[in-house]
Amino acid sequence: MMNTVYTFGGGASHGDPRATDKTITGGKGANLAEMASIGLPVPPGFTITTEECVRYLREGSDFSDKLRSDVAEALTHIEKTVGKSFGSASDPLLVSVRSGARVSMPGMMDTVLNLGLNDETVKGLAATSGDDRFAWDSYRRFIQMYSDVVLGLDHGLFEEALEIAKEDNGYFADTELTAQDWQSLVAEYKEIVAREQGKPFPQDVTEQLWGAIAAVFDSWDSDRAKVYRRLNDIPGDWGTAVNVQAMVFGNMGDTSATGVAFTRDPSTGDRQYYGEWLVNAQGEDVVAGIRTPQYLTKRRREDAGADKPSMEEAMPDAYNELARVFELLEQHYKDMQDIEFTVQQGKLWMLQTRSGKRTAKAALKMAVDMVAEGLIDEETAVLRVDPMALDQLLHPTLDPDAQRDVLAKGLPASPGAASGKIVLDADTAEQWAQHGDKVILVRVETSPEDIHGMHAAQGVLTARGGMTSHAAVVARGMGRPCVSGASSVSIDIKARTLLVGNRELKEGDTITLDGATGEVMYGEVPTIEPELAGDFATLMEWADRHRRMNVRTNAETPADCRMARQFGAEGIGLCRTEHMFFDAGRISAVREMILAENEAGRRKALEKLLPEQRSDFVEIFTTMAGLPCTIRLLDPPLHEFLPHEDAEFAELAETTGFGVDHLKRRANELHEFNPMLGHRGCRLGITYPEIYEMQARAIFEAACEVAEKSGEAVVPEVMIPLVGTKRELEILRKLVNDTAEKVFSEKGRKLDYLVGTMIELPRAALMAGEIAEEALFFSFGTNDLTQTTLGVSRDDSARFLAVYVEKGIFQRDPFVSLDIEGVGQLVSVAAERGRATRPDIKLGICGEHGGDPASIAFCEKVGLDYVSASPYRVPIARLAAAQAALRAG
């Protein structure tokens, strides 16, 4: 039978590898056991496994008989080691009870200190310590913390009583209260407990212990823990361990202290100690900000111009011992450590160590520096940096020292920061931007018709929509900051104003968006531009050396292409040609083509679009010269291009010569009840082949022109979207090939090119072996493949997906991270069957998942040739692809 409890310290044996397995004993418990095993001063204790937490929560908050027996035995281990007895009135053992998940979740779960105190043991503590004040201070701390954490009472009631006691005595600081003052406050605290819960504060120390253990287990499912897990992709079925440890006291006078320290600066990555400490205090005084801490080192104190002495100056012996431990821990764990310590009457005790949280900039610097120091190797450095943390470096960020007037908060849908004038429609955004104004597009929600306004804007704010809404997806692709779902924003489009809470703003007022936090601020907040040289460049060079998959970009404008190449993209994996059609100068011709009633009418309109499309491709191919470019032919349903307002119909009538009524009737004929599953993708090419013919001609003419001018040709990869059958692709591949031959004949040159398809329908994945007879490449369009497999609309699912994630139906939003069990199975099947037919078929992924590290790891496992991501996610994909290759190897 597996152990439910593992002891550490005091010579405890660790023959069982589970004792230092973070999945079993949590990060804190595993590290405490390991620190004790290498001879560091760790107060003895024991760890209850994460498995017991999962069992407790699953079986209705009940403890097993084995766990109760094992805890009693482990408690005896602590008693023997320290020579004190739990519950003894003469020489009591006190313990701390802390959480410890397998990954750090700072502040998310509960802790209880000084457990084991009651009306009798407090007298024993006073006698053995020789300090009545310390004993009664510890007792009042315990009552307040236990009442808050375990009994669920409002901690404010106790804070208020403490403040009144200080005021009545004319005290300013807690340290001024005497032993008698604390004893009186303990009596008042007990009265509060009896009044609020209808029964006295528990005096039985065993009852106290099991109450605290239950509270830590229960805190795994607290609201704040759930939110933290959701934001950091931590599965809900991991559970937390519980660490019970002999108390050491930093509040035993001026020779005692407590502190938190990092072995390197977690903000900058500099190799200098960083931390805070307090004399005559306990750990929560530092962590909770109850008292203002002092600097750990003399250098930090002097840099800050602070008066109170550093630990280095006030306690040099303890500080020097701590510095020795810092070096030992870095050498042992090969990483920057976040440490909690206590000094009890001059003796240093280590309470925790873990790999410290750090900024992206610090993570890069530490990784590169540690390789130079010989502490880690290049592969470890590549594996150590969180790819998603690079988002902090790739976008402008707000100056952390600047003032912020926060108006509202929404969802942090696309990172970065931007300021600009409020504009309430896409046309205005484009017009103002053309005149040199920086603008923020504010909409209730965006649609594909807003694409030009989004492109013109510095950032996007929507009142509705989620993290995977149209605004969010497109903004991330463009590298624009986006705050979505800001429900307190109310737009009056007629008055050209918006109400944010109780403040009214008008079009033209300046606001600032922080896409990393979801904050909307009034006025312009200064930003800091990213630096992509130095440590960033070094780490990316290492990543490129170790990855197998290529990384391309999703881009359809020259600016996006240039940005992607700057970020290291190796081609275009998805060029959405429909985005070009929404340009203000072309939309009329597009609408004329759609509303035409016969082929002749469509071809007439397409003749106007051909030079525009060719020009687009010339610019893109020039920027991407020498690289493969996957061009997706027209995909969205035609209704997205049609006019909605009377003024737009009137303008179109003037352009086409048809009456407004005729155009409205024709638009009504094209209406579809479910357009995302309707007349779109290859179905347009089958029914209106002249559309795809025009696009293919534009592609090949542009490729020939660029090849002639630059001498360096791109390799066009023409992608037919929404294919479900081999016959669809057979017909359209012939159309593309025939068009290519005509253009090559006219231009007097031939170019290499490929024709393939986007796998975005379950049928296409299942029939991939047959479809591969006609396709030279597959690109998995996982946005639509997820929609069509799950039967869930990406644009409408924000209202319920969060609940699905919370309840564990989905581990993550399936539009953010690939549903590997379901959608992933279709990708695997299609890859396998496609290769069986055509062994050299090129396989890639171009949905939003191409920039998600977990999805990229799956792509490596399946053996795809490349992933394609939005320009600002290219470095993330490069690093994630390298990590996936290293882990697979």
Secondary structure by P-SEA (a helix, b strand, c coil): ccccccccccccccccccccccccccaaaaaaaaaaaacccccccccccaaaaaaaaaacccccaaaaaaaaaaaaaaaaacccccccccbbbbbbbbbbccccccccccccccccccccaaaaaaaaaccaaaaaaaaaaaaaaaaaccccccaaaaaaaaaaaaaaacccccccccaaaaaaaaaaaaaaaaaaccccccccaaaaaaaaaaaaaaaaacaaaaaaaaaacccccbbbbbbbbbbbbcccccccccccccccccccccccccccccccccaaaaaacccccccccaaaaaaacccccccccccaaaaaaaaaaaaaaaaacccbbbbbbbbcccbbbbcccccccccaaaaaaaaaaaaaaccccaaaaaaccccccccccccccccccccccccccccccccccccccccccaaaaaaaaaabbbbbbbcccccccaaaaaaaccbbbbcccccccaaaaaaaaacbbbbcccccccccccccccccccccccccbbbbbccccccccccbbbbbbbbccaaaaaaaaaaaacccbbbbbbcccaaaaaaaaaacccccccccccccccccccaaaaaaaaacccaaaaaaaaaaaaaaaaaaaaaaaaaaccbbbbbbcccccccccccccaaaaaaaaaaccccaaaaaaaaaaaccccccccccccccccccaaaaaaaaaaaaaaaaaaaaaccccccccccccccccaaaaaaaaaaaaaaaaaaaaaacccccbbbbbbcccaaaaaaaaaaaacccbbbcccaaaaaaaaccccccccccaaaaaaacccccccccccccaaaaaaaaaaaaaaaaacccbbbbbcccccccaaaaaaaaaaccccccccccaaaaaaaaaaaaaaaac
